[in-house]
Amino acid sequence: MFLTQLEKITTFIFDVDGVLTNGDIIASDSGEYLRTFNIKDGYALQLAVKKGYQVAIISGGSGQAMQKRFEGLGITEIFLGVADKVAVYQQLVVKYQLEPEQILYMGDDIPDFKVMQLVGLPTCPADAVPEIKAISKYISPYNGGKTAVRDVVEKVLRVQHQWFDANPSAADSGK
C-alpha cells in the first residue's frame, strides 16, 4: 500500500526546523539565528523541482538565509514565519487544484499535527515527537537534518522512475 501511495505524489511540503535541519539554532551576537542544512537533502529537493514536482516550504521559523537557500534550490512556494500552517496548506491546495493523496508532508513536532492530518501521505523524521510519529504513514530511519528529506523524495522519485538525472551539476545542491 505504501508504494501505491508514493505513485500518486505530485507535491512535497516540508517543515524546516527539525526536518530540513536537526532542530538546533545558533543565536549569533548580531541577533541572527543560524541553521545548517544537509547538502544531500538539497540535491533531492532541486531534482524534484527540475522533474516538475511542486515543492513547498511551510515554517514557523524565518530568516533571509533560509529564503535564499530554498530559492537557490528552485523552490518558489516558500512560506516562513507562518503561524497557521493549515491556512497556507489550503491556499496551496486551491492554487494547484490538489487532492490530498497527491501530497506528501514531512513534519516533526506539534505545529505540524493539524496539517499532517489533511494530507494523503504524512511522514516524519526518526526523531519526531511521539504524537507526530503516531499519525505518520512513514517514519524515515533518518533524523531531521540528516537526510530524512532525501529519503522521502528519493523514494517517490524512484517509484515514479524520475530519480536519475542524466546531466547533474555539481552546483545543484550547494546553492
Residue frames as a rotation matrix with the C-alpha (Angstrom) as fourth column:
MET 1
0.563 0.826 0.000 0.00
0.826 -0.563 0.000 0.00
0.000 0.000 -1.000 0.00
PHE 2
0.342 -0.505 -0.793 2.84
0.243 -0.768 0.593 2.42
-0.908 -0.395 -0.140 0.81
LEU 3
-0.711 -0.653 0.261 4.31
0.390 -0.056 0.919 2.08
-0.586 0.755 0.295 -2.70
THR 4
-0.128 0.768 0.627 0.88
0.967 -0.043 0.249 2.77
0.218 0.639 -0.738 -4.21
GLN 5
0.725 0.369 -0.582 0.71
0.557 -0.811 0.180 5.99
-0.406 -0.454 -0.793 -2.21
LEU 6
-0.160 -0.883 -0.441 4.14
0.196 -0.466 0.863 7.05
-0.967 0.051 0.248 -3.50
GLU 7
-0.578 -0.033 0.815 2.93
0.797 0.189 0.573 6.65
-0.173 0.981 -0.083 -7.09
LYS 8
0.369 0.875 0.313 0.31
0.899 -0.422 0.119 9.38
0.236 0.237 -0.942 -6.55
ILE 9
0.297 -0.283 -0.912 2.59
0.592 -0.695 0.408 12.06
-0.749 -0.661 -0.039 -5.08
THR 10
0.378 -0.168 0.911 2.97
0.789 -0.456 -0.411 15.25
0.484 0.874 -0.039 -7.14
THR 11
0.427 -0.070 0.901 3.63
-0.262 -0.964 0.049 17.66
0.865 -0.257 -0.430 -4.28
PHE 12
-0.084 -0.526 -0.847 6.05
0.846 0.411 -0.339 17.76
0.526 -0.745 0.410 -1.37
ILE 13
0.560 0.184 0.808 5.58
-0.237 -0.899 0.368 20.07
0.794 -0.397 -0.460 1.60
PHE 14
-0.007 -0.676 -0.737 8.24
0.741 0.491 -0.458 20.36
0.671 -0.549 0.498 4.28
ASP 15
0.989 0.026 -0.143 8.61
0.130 -0.604 0.787 21.99
-0.066 -0.797 -0.601 7.65
VAL 16
0.457 -0.881 0.124 12.12
-0.339 -0.302 -0.891 23.35
0.822 0.365 -0.437 8.24
ASP 17
-0.272 -0.641 0.717 13.35
-0.903 -0.088 -0.421 23.14
0.334 -0.762 -0.555 11.84
GLY 18
-0.186 0.110 0.976 13.65
-0.621 0.757 -0.203 19.51
-0.761 -0.644 -0.072 12.84
VAL 19
0.755 0.424 0.501 13.00
0.146 0.636 -0.758 18.29
-0.640 0.645 0.418 9.27
LEU 20
0.812 -0.499 0.303 15.41
0.263 -0.150 -0.953 20.09
0.521 0.854 0.009 6.93
THR 21
-0.076 -0.827 0.558 17.60
-0.650 -0.383 -0.656 20.94
0.756 -0.412 -0.509 9.92
ASN 22
-0.487 -0.157 -0.859 18.46
0.402 0.833 -0.380 18.99
0.776 -0.530 -0.342 13.03
GLY 23
0.537 0.817 -0.209 16.45
0.620 -0.214 0.755 21.46
0.572 -0.535 -0.622 15.08
ASP 24
-0.004 -0.616 -0.787 19.42
0.901 -0.344 0.265 23.27
-0.434 -0.708 0.556 16.57
ILE 25
0.749 0.148 0.646 19.53
0.437 -0.843 -0.314 27.04
0.498 0.517 -0.696 16.20
ILE 26
-0.252 -0.873 -0.417 22.68
0.968 -0.226 -0.112 29.04
0.004 -0.432 0.902 16.83
ALA 27
0.868 0.495 -0.043 22.00
0.497 -0.864 0.076 32.55
0.001 -0.087 -0.996 18.11
SER 28
-0.065 -0.931 0.359 24.77
0.837 -0.247 -0.488 34.88
0.543 0.269 0.796 16.98
ASP 29
-0.477 -0.220 -0.851 25.85
0.735 -0.631 -0.250 38.03
-0.482 -0.744 0.462 18.81
SER 30
-0.993 0.104 -0.060 24.36
-0.120 -0.805 0.581 40.07
0.012 0.584 0.812 15.96
GLY 31
-0.362 0.916 0.171 20.94
-0.607 -0.093 -0.789 38.56
-0.707 -0.389 0.590 16.70
GLU 32
-0.095 0.275 -0.957 20.82
-0.917 0.349 0.192 36.22
0.387 0.896 0.219 13.71
TYR 33
0.353 0.221 0.909 19.59
-0.536 0.844 0.003 32.66
-0.767 -0.488 0.417 14.09
LEU 34
-0.262 -0.589 -0.764 21.76
-0.964 0.198 0.178 30.22
0.046 0.783 -0.620 12.15
ARG 35
0.622 0.470 0.626 20.81
-0.431 0.873 -0.228 26.75
-0.654 -0.128 0.746 10.91
THR 36
-0.625 -0.765 -0.156 22.64
-0.590 0.332 0.736 24.05
-0.511 0.552 -0.659 8.99
PHE 37
0.581 0.783 -0.223 21.17
-0.711 0.354 -0.608 22.19
-0.397 0.512 0.762 6.02
ASN 38
0.012 -0.538 0.843 22.21
0.078 0.841 0.536 18.85
-0.997 0.060 0.052 4.58
ILE 39
-0.482 -0.313 -0.819 23.56
-0.717 -0.397 0.573 19.02
-0.504 0.863 -0.033 1.02
LYS 40
-0.985 0.133 0.108 22.00
0.169 0.864 0.474 15.63
-0.031 0.485 -0.874 0.14
ASP 41
-0.114 0.974 -0.198 18.56
0.671 -0.072 -0.738 16.92
-0.733 -0.217 -0.645 1.08
GLY 42
0.010 0.044 -0.999 19.28
-0.386 -0.921 -0.045 19.91
-0.922 0.386 0.007 -1.17
TYR 43
-0.893 -0.360 -0.270 20.16
-0.389 0.315 0.866 17.68
-0.227 0.878 -0.421 -4.11
ALA 44
-0.704 0.679 0.208 16.90
0.688 0.724 -0.037 15.74
-0.176 0.117 -0.977 -3.79
LEU 45
0.080 0.773 -0.629 14.83
0.436 -0.595 -0.675 18.92
-0.896 -0.221 -0.385 -3.49
GLN 46
-0.224 -0.202 -0.954 16.32
-0.629 -0.718 0.299 20.61
-0.745 0.666 0.034 -6.55
LEU 47
-0.992 -0.125 -0.005 15.92
-0.089 0.677 0.730 17.39
-0.088 0.725 -0.683 -8.56
ALA 48
-0.377 0.925 0.046 12.24
0.787 0.347 -0.510 17.15
-0.488 -0.156 -0.859 -7.59
VAL 49
0.174 0.395 -0.902 11.75
-0.090 -0.906 -0.414 20.74
-0.981 0.153 -0.122 -8.76
LYS 50
-0.599 -0.502 -0.623 13.58
-0.655 -0.140 0.742 20.01
-0.460 0.853 -0.245 -12.05
LYS 51
-0.967 0.220 0.127 11.39
0.253 0.878 0.406 16.95
-0.022 0.424 -0.905 -12.61
GLY 52
-0.593 0.751 0.290 8.23
-0.134 -0.447 0.884 19.04
0.794 0.485 0.366 -12.28
TYR 53
-0.105 0.533 -0.840 7.11
0.899 0.412 0.149 18.25
0.425 -0.739 -0.523 -8.75
GLN 54
0.432 0.271 0.860 5.64
-0.147 -0.920 0.364 21.04
0.890 -0.283 -0.358 -6.66
VAL 55
-0.200 -0.539 -0.819 7.81
0.845 0.329 -0.422 21.64
0.497 -0.776 0.389 -3.59
ALA 56
0.426 0.397 0.813 6.69
-0.089 -0.876 0.474 23.94
0.900 -0.274 -0.338 -0.79
ILE 57
-0.663 -0.591 -0.460 8.21
0.516 0.086 -0.853 25.04
0.543 -0.802 0.248 2.49
ILE 58
0.429 0.748 0.506 5.94
-0.065 -0.533 0.844 25.97
0.901 -0.395 -0.180 5.40
SER 59
-0.261 -0.653 -0.711 7.77
0.763 0.311 -0.566 27.00
0.591 -0.690 0.417 8.55
GLY 60
0.828 0.451 -0.334 7.21
0.556 -0.573 0.602 28.97
0.080 -0.684 -0.725 11.69
GLY 61
0.088 -0.899 -0.429 10.86
0.608 -0.293 0.738 29.95
-0.789 -0.326 0.521 11.50
SER 62
0.947 0.200 0.251 12.14
0.321 -0.554 -0.769 32.71
-0.015 0.808 -0.588 9.29
GLY 63
0.258 -0.882 -0.395 15.25
0.057 -0.394 0.917 34.41
-0.964 -0.259 -0.052 8.04
GLN 64
0.535 -0.120 -0.837 16.90
-0.772 -0.471 -0.426 35.70
-0.343 0.874 -0.344 4.89
ALA 65
-0.569 -0.822 -0.027 19.35
-0.780 0.528 0.336 32.82
-0.262 0.213 -0.941 4.79
MET 66
-0.417 0.513 0.750 16.50
0.181 0.856 -0.485 30.29
-0.891 -0.067 -0.450 4.79
GLN 67
0.632 0.697 -0.338 14.73
-0.137 -0.329 -0.934 32.14
-0.763 0.637 -0.112 1.98
LYS 68
0.225 -0.647 -0.729 17.91
-0.955 -0.295 -0.032 32.30
-0.194 0.703 -0.684 -0.08
ARG 69
-0.699 -0.489 0.522 18.70
-0.441 0.869 0.224 28.60
-0.563 -0.073 -0.823 0.47
PHE 70
-0.111 0.747 0.655 15.30
0.362 0.645 -0.673 27.46
-0.926 0.162 -0.342 -0.79
GLU 71
0.736 0.305 -0.604 15.23
-0.373 -0.563 -0.738 29.90
-0.565 0.768 -0.300 -3.70
GLY 72
-0.162 -0.915 -0.369 18.67
-0.934 0.021 0.357 28.58
-0.319 0.402 -0.859 -4.71
LEU 73
-0.747 -0.043 0.664 17.17
-0.011 0.999 0.053 25.09
-0.665 0.032 -0.746 -4.95
GLY 74
-0.921 0.391 -0.001 14.45
-0.036 -0.082 0.996 26.35
0.389 0.917 0.090 -7.28
ILE 75
-0.402 0.806 -0.435 11.66
0.915 0.340 -0.217 26.27
-0.027 -0.485 -0.874 -4.72
THR 76
-0.704 0.201 0.682 9.13
0.127 -0.908 0.399 29.05
0.699 0.368 0.613 -5.29
GLU 77
0.433 0.895 0.105 6.48
-0.059 -0.089 0.994 28.26
0.899 -0.437 0.015 -2.68
ILE 78
-0.523 -0.701 -0.485 8.32
0.577 0.128 -0.807 29.39
0.628 -0.702 0.337 0.46
PHE 79
0.467 0.733 0.495 6.26
-0.055 -0.535 0.843 30.40
0.883 -0.421 -0.209 3.49
LEU 80
-0.470 -0.719 -0.512 8.31
0.592 0.174 -0.787 31.48
0.655 -0.673 0.344 6.51
GLY 81
-0.982 0.088 0.165 7.14
-0.182 -0.654 -0.734 32.91
0.043 -0.751 0.659 9.84
VAL 82
-0.348 0.901 -0.261 3.84
-0.277 0.167 0.946 31.05
0.896 0.401 0.191 9.47
ALA 83
-0.690 0.216 0.690 1.54
-0.705 0.014 -0.709 30.83
-0.162 -0.976 0.143 12.48
ASP 84
0.243 0.870 0.429 -1.28
-0.525 0.489 -0.696 28.87
-0.816 -0.056 0.576 10.75
LYS 85
-0.769 -0.639 0.024 0.15
-0.362 0.465 0.808 26.08
-0.527 0.613 -0.589 8.58
VAL 86
-0.318 0.739 0.594 -3.32
0.664 0.620 -0.418 24.76
-0.677 0.261 -0.688 7.72
ALA 87
0.586 0.558 -0.588 -4.29
0.033 -0.741 -0.671 28.08
-0.810 0.374 -0.453 6.10
VAL 88
-0.128 -0.718 -0.685 -1.16
-0.826 -0.305 0.473 28.05
-0.548 0.626 -0.554 3.91
TYR 89
-0.821 -0.119 0.558 -1.75
0.075 0.947 0.312 24.39
-0.566 0.298 -0.769 3.03
GLN 90
0.108 0.961 0.254 -5.32
0.604 0.139 -0.784 25.18
-0.789 0.238 -0.566 1.98
GLN 91
0.456 -0.038 -0.889 -4.07
-0.505 -0.834 -0.223 28.04
-0.733 0.551 -0.400 -0.23
LEU 92
-0.605 -0.767 -0.215 -1.69
-0.655 0.325 0.683 25.63
-0.454 0.554 -0.698 -1.98
VAL 93
-0.577 0.477 0.663 -4.44
0.442 0.865 -0.238 23.04
-0.687 0.156 -0.710 -2.47
VAL 94
0.531 0.818 -0.221 -6.67
0.301 -0.426 -0.853 25.63
-0.792 0.386 -0.473 -4.15
LYS 95
0.250 -0.511 -0.822 -3.87
-0.694 -0.687 0.216 27.23
-0.675 0.516 -0.527 -6.19
TYR 96
-0.681 -0.641 -0.353 -2.64
-0.715 0.480 0.508 23.93
-0.156 0.599 -0.786 -7.64
GLN 97
0.291 0.912 -0.288 -6.01
-0.921 0.349 0.174 22.07
0.259 0.215 0.942 -7.54
LEU 98
-0.676 -0.688 -0.262 -4.52
-0.542 0.706 -0.456 19.30
0.499 -0.166 -0.851 -5.42
GLU 99
0.615 0.723 -0.314 -6.12
-0.301 0.584 0.754 16.23
0.729 -0.369 0.577 -3.92
PRO 100
0.633 -0.369 0.681 -4.84
-0.741 -0.034 0.671 15.05
-0.224 -0.929 -0.295 -0.52
GLU 101
0.782 -0.308 0.542 -3.44
0.243 0.951 0.190 11.80
-0.574 -0.017 0.819 -1.96
GLN 102
0.713 -0.543 0.444 -1.10
0.423 -0.172 -0.890 13.85
0.559 0.822 0.107 -4.18
ILE 103
0.467 -0.449 0.762 0.60
-0.537 -0.829 -0.160 15.48
0.703 -0.334 -0.628 -1.18
LEU 104
0.294 -0.506 -0.811 3.45
0.778 0.620 -0.105 14.26
0.556 -0.600 0.575 0.98
TYR 105
0.613 -0.121 0.781 4.11
-0.431 -0.880 0.202 16.39
0.663 -0.460 -0.591 4.06
MET 106
0.054 -0.623 -0.780 7.05
0.694 0.585 -0.420 15.91
0.718 -0.519 0.464 6.41
GLY 107
0.394 0.083 0.916 6.84
-0.515 -0.805 0.294 17.41
0.762 -0.587 -0.275 9.88
ASP 108
-0.370 -0.670 -0.644 8.39
0.224 0.608 -0.761 16.67
0.901 -0.426 -0.075 13.22
ASP 109
-0.951 -0.040 -0.307 6.53
0.308 -0.208 -0.928 18.47
-0.027 -0.977 0.210 16.01
ILE 110
-0.347 0.904 -0.249 3.13
0.691 0.067 -0.719 19.59
-0.634 -0.422 -0.648 17.30
PRO 111
-0.215 0.311 -0.926 2.81
-0.400 -0.893 -0.206 22.67
-0.891 0.326 0.316 15.00
ASP 112
-0.793 -0.124 -0.597 2.70
-0.607 0.252 0.753 20.18
0.057 0.960 -0.276 12.07
PHE 113
-0.822 0.403 0.402 -0.01
0.125 0.817 -0.563 17.96
-0.555 -0.413 -0.722 13.58
LYS 114
0.087 0.977 -0.194 -3.16
-0.082 -0.187 -0.979 19.54
-0.993 0.101 0.064 12.09
VAL 115
0.214 -0.038 -0.976 -1.82
-0.935 -0.296 -0.194 19.93
-0.282 0.954 -0.099 8.56
MET 116
-0.813 -0.571 -0.112 -0.42
-0.581 0.785 0.215 16.39
-0.034 0.240 -0.970 8.59
GLN 117
-0.518 0.705 0.484 -3.93
0.145 0.630 -0.763 15.08
-0.843 -0.325 -0.429 9.27
LEU 118
0.397 0.721 -0.568 -5.10
-0.389 -0.428 -0.816 16.67
-0.831 0.545 0.111 5.99
VAL 119
-0.097 -0.540 -0.836 -2.54
-0.988 -0.047 0.145 15.25
-0.117 0.840 -0.529 3.56
GLY 120
0.750 0.397 -0.529 -2.54
-0.536 0.833 -0.136 11.87
0.387 0.386 0.838 1.86
LEU 121
0.513 -0.652 -0.558 0.96
0.535 0.751 -0.386 10.92
0.671 -0.101 0.735 2.99
PRO 122
0.805 -0.264 0.531 2.08
-0.547 -0.679 0.490 12.35
0.231 -0.685 -0.691 6.34
THR 123
0.503 -0.737 -0.452 5.72
0.526 0.676 -0.516 11.49
0.686 0.022 0.728 7.05
CYS 124
0.919 -0.243 0.311 8.32
-0.392 -0.661 0.639 12.37
0.050 -0.709 -0.703 9.67
PRO 125
-0.030 -0.984 -0.178 12.00
-0.625 0.157 -0.765 12.00
0.780 0.088 -0.619 10.56
ALA 126
-0.055 -0.086 -0.995 13.08
0.422 0.901 -0.102 9.29
0.905 -0.425 -0.013 13.00
ASP 127
-0.775 -0.352 -0.524 13.49
0.614 -0.229 -0.755 11.85
0.146 -0.908 0.394 15.81
ALA 128
-0.390 0.740 0.548 10.00
-0.218 -0.653 0.726 13.38
0.895 0.163 0.416 15.52
VAL 129
-0.670 0.233 0.705 7.89
-0.736 -0.089 -0.671 13.69
-0.093 -0.968 0.232 18.65
PRO 130
-0.885 0.268 0.381 5.62
0.182 0.952 -0.247 10.73
-0.429 -0.149 -0.891 19.54
GLU 131
0.035 0.975 -0.222 2.40
0.027 -0.223 -0.975 12.50
-0.999 0.028 -0.034 18.54
ILE 132
0.185 -0.057 -0.981 3.73
-0.910 -0.387 -0.150 13.09
-0.371 0.920 -0.123 15.02
LYS 133
-0.853 -0.506 -0.128 5.07
-0.520 0.807 0.279 9.55
-0.038 0.305 -0.952 14.70
ALA 134
-0.595 0.678 0.431 1.61
0.149 0.620 -0.770 8.24
-0.790 -0.394 -0.470 15.69
ILE 135
0.473 0.846 -0.246 -0.09
-0.076 -0.239 -0.968 9.93
-0.878 0.476 -0.048 12.70
SER 136
-0.136 -0.616 -0.776 2.70
-0.899 -0.253 0.358 9.38
-0.417 0.746 -0.520 10.15
LYS 137
0.905 0.425 0.014 2.24
-0.358 0.779 -0.515 6.76
-0.231 0.461 0.857 7.45
TYR 138
0.589 -0.800 -0.114 6.01
0.519 0.483 -0.706 6.65
0.620 0.356 0.699 7.01
ILE 139
0.893 -0.448 -0.043 8.77
-0.209 -0.498 0.842 7.32
-0.399 -0.743 -0.538 9.54
SER 140
0.613 -0.746 -0.261 12.14
-0.379 0.012 -0.925 7.84
0.693 0.666 -0.275 7.91
PRO 141
0.687 -0.455 -0.567 15.01
0.695 0.639 0.330 5.94
0.212 -0.620 0.755 9.52
TYR 142
-0.390 -0.862 0.324 16.95
0.746 -0.502 -0.437 9.24
0.540 0.071 0.839 9.35
ASN 143
-0.106 0.268 -0.958 16.78
0.817 -0.526 -0.238 12.16
-0.567 -0.807 -0.163 11.75
GLY 144
0.899 0.434 0.051 15.79
0.408 -0.791 -0.455 15.68
-0.157 0.430 -0.889 10.78
GLY 145
0.714 -0.642 -0.279 18.62
-0.659 -0.751 0.040 17.48
-0.235 0.155 -0.959 9.00
LYS 146
-0.326 -0.828 0.456 20.34
-0.602 0.554 0.575 14.13
-0.729 -0.087 -0.679 8.42
THR 147
-0.901 -0.063 -0.429 18.77
-0.429 0.278 0.859 13.15
0.066 0.958 -0.278 5.05
ALA 148
-0.502 0.820 0.274 15.20
0.330 0.475 -0.816 12.38
-0.799 -0.319 -0.509 6.14
VAL 149
0.299 0.586 -0.754 14.04
-0.481 -0.589 -0.649 14.69
-0.824 0.556 0.106 3.34
ARG 150
-0.444 -0.536 -0.718 16.30
-0.895 0.229 0.382 12.98
-0.040 0.812 -0.582 0.79
ASP 151
-0.905 0.091 0.415 14.87
-0.012 0.971 -0.239 9.65
-0.425 -0.221 -0.878 1.94
VAL 152
-0.043 0.988 0.147 11.24
0.304 0.153 -0.940 10.51
-0.952 0.004 -0.307 1.15
VAL 153
0.356 0.129 -0.926 11.94
-0.716 -0.599 -0.359 12.48
-0.601 0.790 -0.120 -2.04
GLU 154
-0.626 -0.679 -0.383 14.17
-0.772 0.471 0.428 9.72
-0.110 0.564 -0.819 -3.39
LYS 155
-0.710 0.430 0.558 11.57
0.203 0.883 -0.423 7.05
-0.674 -0.187 -0.715 -2.60
VAL 156
0.356 0.901 -0.247 8.86
0.018 -0.271 -0.963 8.93
-0.934 0.338 -0.112 -4.50
LEU 157
0.274 -0.292 -0.916 11.07
-0.889 -0.441 -0.125 9.72
-0.368 0.848 -0.381 -7.48
ARG 158
-0.811 -0.580 0.079 12.39
-0.520 0.776 0.357 6.15
-0.268 0.248 -0.931 -7.69
VAL 159
-0.393 0.748 0.535 8.88
0.342 0.659 -0.670 4.65
-0.854 -0.080 -0.514 -7.62
GLN 160
0.661 0.686 -0.303 7.85
0.043 -0.438 -0.898 7.08
-0.749 0.581 -0.319 -10.35
HIS 161
0.327 -0.635 0.700 11.05
0.908 0.415 -0.047 6.41
-0.261 0.651 0.713 -12.38
GLN 162
0.852 0.018 0.524 12.17
0.212 -0.926 -0.313 10.05
0.479 0.378 -0.792 -12.02
TRP 163
0.834 -0.468 -0.293 15.19
0.278 -0.103 0.955 9.71
-0.477 -0.878 0.044 -9.73
PHE 164
0.014 -0.959 0.283 18.13
0.845 0.163 0.510 9.71
-0.535 0.232 0.812 -12.11
ASP 165
0.786 0.084 -0.613 19.44
-0.173 -0.922 -0.347 12.99
-0.594 0.379 -0.710 -13.56
ALA 166
0.693 -0.496 0.523 21.45
0.717 0.547 -0.431 12.31
-0.073 0.674 0.735 -16.72
ASN 167
0.038 -0.675 0.737 23.09
0.527 -0.613 -0.588 15.76
0.849 0.411 0.333 -16.58
PRO 168
0.736 0.258 -0.626 23.65
0.677 -0.279 0.681 16.70
0.001 -0.925 -0.380 -12.94
SER 169
0.323 -0.641 0.696 25.57
-0.076 -0.751 -0.656 19.80
0.943 0.159 -0.291 -11.99
ALA 170
-0.298 -0.527 -0.796 27.90
0.769 0.361 -0.527 19.70
0.565 -0.770 0.297 -9.02
ALA 171
-0.964 -0.077 0.253 26.50
-0.045 -0.894 -0.445 23.10
0.261 -0.441 0.859 -8.05
ASP 172
-0.286 0.957 -0.042 22.84
0.047 0.057 0.997 21.99
0.957 0.284 -0.062 -7.94
SER 173
0.469 0.554 -0.688 22.56
0.640 0.324 0.697 21.23
0.609 -0.767 -0.203 -4.24
GLY 174
-0.265 -0.715 -0.646 25.03
0.964 -0.217 -0.155 23.80
-0.029 -0.664 0.747 -2.94
LYS 175
-0.424 0.143 0.894 23.09
0.342 -0.889 0.305 26.96
0.838 0.436 0.328 -3.78
